[in-house]
Amino acid sequence: RKEVEQDPGPFNVPEGATVAFNCTYSNSASQSFFWYRQDCRKEPKLLMSVYSSGNEDGRFTAQLNRASQYISLLIRDSKLSDSATYLCVVTIHSGGYQKVTFGTGTKLQVIP
Amino acid sequence: GAVVSQHPSRVICKSGTSVKIECRSLDFQATTMFWYRQFPKQSLMLMATSNEGSKATYEQGVEKDKFLINHASLTLSTLTVTSAHPEDSSFYICSAVRDRGPYEQYFGPGTRLTVT
């Protein structure tokens, strides 16, 4: 089983739709969780950190479920500019060092 | 957001030569930096974890003698691709992690290496 798993997609959704991505992780010692977006031929950019209490940033909502070891990202009112690959990232910190694991990414295509 | 720079952004070199890529965190200290490689239409692949003041930790299958990493300060890590071959052509991306929580990782803009 992979340490971090994501549905690769692609998710093809019409503009204005709501879309949700899930990501599961296997290491219960994982401490920090993030969603990144990566556009084609560009570096990943931090979209949002994910907290146990859930957090929202505009049209984006992230949730963490430690008991079930998954995180989710909800995008409301999808825009064409949301088309990208969304990467789930899980981090463990120990003794000043960090182990970072990426999911393989979920591709989103928003269509007019 | 925090800024991480990489230099050069593009490089073309001949087979057998060495190429050095620099990664700098411009506005925060980073004990840990990461080096990734990404081939077209594939996901990021972690090559190594670079820790300031100690030896880098390489992922399985990554040759440490071919990909030399030096993390000389809290704001600079370098990756040297030695004796480059065409199969080393790829998009190399570094990232830096803040020393303090929430330990967000910020990526450099990447270096596109082409070995002819």
Interface residues (C-beta under 8 A of the other chain):
Chain A: Q31 S32 F34 Q38 R41 K42 E43 P44 K45 L46 S49 L87 V89 T91 H93 G96 Y97 Q98 K99 V100 F102 G103 T104 G105
Chain B: G1 T31 T32 F34 S43 L44 L46 T49 N51 F91 I93 V97 G101 P102 Y103 E104 Q105 Y106 F107 G108 P109 G110
